[in-house]
């Protein structure tokens, strides 16, 4: 049985969904004011793989991942470059999808934006006011922490301890220092929407309650994200949602550990950013995913270029072995289940059933790579086919690793682009020759030859070959 660490209880618990055979999960997505870094990528990759494993185990998964498209950071960043907040947010949502593709992330079932859920947000706030859990103060609306006795149970904090570090901005009209904003009154020059309390915009926490409950129901199975969100974001989500409905909000809370750079959390505010796109372009998708799945998801993970280089070398070793198997015709062989295959599958499932222990699952893949290499050395096609099948068709897809078809498509695209560029170069050179500008035409030929591309002028036109040693 699958067991996961529930932040709410601090224990590893059997996973029992609210509805048999179905899982409803919400994963906090990015605030879109810049390109995502590897710290943002970790929860995206971890919970993408976790969803894949749930489906592998036969669950029908409905996954929601939001975009926060209105926020102080977005407004400030948009103002800094002189564009409308929406145009700014739309740009970085589009950039997110570029990065998601590079990282091999599958789209969630729903990707709601905060600004598309203003009616739902306003409705929730109105109902919280009626129930005595929220109050209006000069156009702002605050959640009353004292009205919810269980406040602090998710993050395991006591109100007295939280009060010692609480600071209240003089512009805030809170009744209690820990109360948090559900609605912020409009400020000059900021985007705003109409509400019963005057023009304004939603607070950070209320948006996720509105989107998750609208798409998954008042109670759902899993709420996930980075452990930097446990407090205050998820604590506040839980409080306002359960105060509203009187029901448990999420049955399980899953949180991944932070990515650390020289011992510090990776964050834009700290300035120790390692861009996810840059990482994939430099080291490859498999290397980045291997790196992010190499430690248990609840543990922090230290980032360095050396670690990414190590992951790149490991990924290349796997791919080289798989290509070797393909060249030997192993990929086409049909594999029947036998006791050895079933035993290896059982070990894989045991690892991931044990709180999604990806390091053990990854080590099993590398064990299979060794078996595959040995089988190829010994011309043991049957054993090689079993190992290849387990890596490529069973375990790799669960972790989003070693998609050979994707690599072939990428190589084909690169070859098509190369051919197109060469055609432009050859057309330009032929035009120069017709204009009797032979010196320039010869310069193009000579420079291409230095790059290992040899031109041959024939009666049928100019052709080129690639010098393997160039």
C-alpha angles and dihedrals in degrees: 000000000000113000125188135183108255111207089203093065099021089230139110105250137183109261110239113168122217090242119037113251094007132093126194113193137174122202120190109240133202131297097232107227099113145355114305118255128212090268088061090043095058098072090039092055096038096051093039087058092043091054090049089053093050088054091046087056090053103260121140102229128203108192128187124193117177136209117220100214100169121053141123091263092052093047093049093046092048092049090050091061095034101245136123114271091239094053088048094049092044090055094054093044086057089047089051090058090053089053093043090056092047090050093048094242117163116224115255118240089254132021104185123187122219094234091056091061102053094119091052092046093050091047092053092049092050091051092048089053092050091050092051096249096111138035139197121241118179094322095319121103121210133192112236106231092191089061091065110061094191094060109137098026095112094053092034092237130142119225091233090057093046092051092059091065098034119119124188122208111231089234091061121092099203122158090208128025094237095051111115134210121264093171129019120209114239119270124205112279095011126115113257143174133214119262138161087264096050133272116327145108137260125272119244100256101047093060094066093048091052096047097043096046092044093053104029105025134252090296125031139166112254135018112187142180145114117318090242085074096058089091129059102352103048094032089056093044090053094047097050094042096049092042088056100045105022087226133107107272102208123007093211130024116203122189131181123215122253128265109242130205112196089343095307127110111259108245140144089238091057092046097227095118124160105191114231093217092051090048093053093045092050102038106018134248096275092050093052094046092046090051094049092046095043094090128048108273094240093056127082115250126212118226127213136147088244092059091050090049089052090051090049091054091048092050091048090052091055093047093048090053092048091049089049088054091049092051088052090055093248095129093067096054118106114234123210122204112257134168093272093050091047091049092052091047089051091053091050092050093045090055095050094039087059097078093304095295098192096171090065091044091051092048088054090055090054089048088055090049089058090048090049093051092049092048091051090049089052095042088240096154096173094055091041091053092051093050092045092050093050093050099043105030105027117025103021095059091050091058095034092245137137100010097178093182090057089051091050091050090050092049091049091050091050091049092049090049091048091051091049092050091048091052090054091049093048092047090052092048092048090051090052091051092051088052087051091242090140096157092061091043090053091048090057090049093048095047091049090050090055087056091053096260113124120199123210121193107211135168087258092055137271116322131183138210131193117237107222089208095048 
